[in-house]
Amino acid sequence: MENKTETFVKLIDQAVETAEQMRQQQQVQQPGSGQQERLNSVINALQSIKTNAQSGKLEPSGGNLTLGLAREVADWIEPLDSPLLKAVGEIEQYYQKHL
């Protein structure tokens, strides 16, 4: 059985993969758009959170703290039912409930 950190890291990896796919689409469809920079920022944040979680340096949520990912992505993502917003929402929920 997986431990909580392994499950959390898998959720992060899925979100990174989704963001990278979106970034590749943006490069083809709208090169030079600001959304590419935002996607890069989200990918970097996810990778930083993953590193902190794996090293035991991620601050526990205690059921109160959030990572701020869903709010940040919701501010610019279109449409709001985007797979990336869903993925970061799952990360936030897991963090609050299990870490």
N, C-alpha and C positions, 0 to 999 in steps of 0.2 A: 504494500500500500504506500502511496506517495505521501510525503509529508507536506505540510502547508506551504513551505517555501517552494518546493518543486512545482506544485500546482500553480502557485502565483507566478513563477518564472515562465511556465508554459503559456499562461494567459498573456503575459508580456510579449513572449515570442510571437504569438498569433497576432497581436496588435501591431508589432513591428512589421511583420510580413504584410499585413493589410496596408499599412502606411507606405511601405516600399512599393507595393503594387500601384497604389494611387499616385505616388510620385512619378513612377515610370509612365503612367497614363498622361499625367500632366505635362511631362516633357515632350510627349508626342503631340498632344492636343493643344496645349497652350504654353509653348516654351517661354520662359522668362516671367511667368506669372508669380505673384506673391504667394500663391498657395504652395508652391514648391518649398519656399523658405519656411513656411509654417509646418509643412510635413517634416522637413529636416529637423526643426525644433522639437516636434513631438517625438520623432525617432530618437533624438539625442536624450530627451528627458526619460523616455522608456528604458533606454539602455543604461542610464545612470541609476534609475530605480532598481533595475535588475541587478546591477553590480552591488548596490547597497544591500539588497535583499540576500544575495548569495554570500556576502561577507558578514552578515549579521548586523549591519550598521543602519538598517532601515528602522526608523522610529516607529514603535507600535502605535496603532490607531486608537486602541482602547475604545473602539466603537464610535469615536468622535471625530478624529482627524480624517481628512481626505488627502489625496495626492494632488488635487487640482487639475487632473487631466481632463475629466469630462467637461468641466466648466470652460477650460481653455479651448478645447476642440469645438465645443458647442458655439463658441463666439464667432467662428468663421466657417464652419463646415456647411456645405450645401450638398444634398438635402439633409434634413435633420434625422432621417432614418438611415444615414450612412453606416456602412459596416464598421468604419473606424470608430465612430461615436459609440456604437454598440459595444465594440471590443474594449474601449477604454472605460466604459460604464461597468462592464463585467469586472475589470481590474479593480475599480474603485469599490464595488460591492464586496468583492472577495477580501480586499484589504480591510475594510471596516468590520466585516464579520469574523475574519479568521486570523488577522495579524495585529 
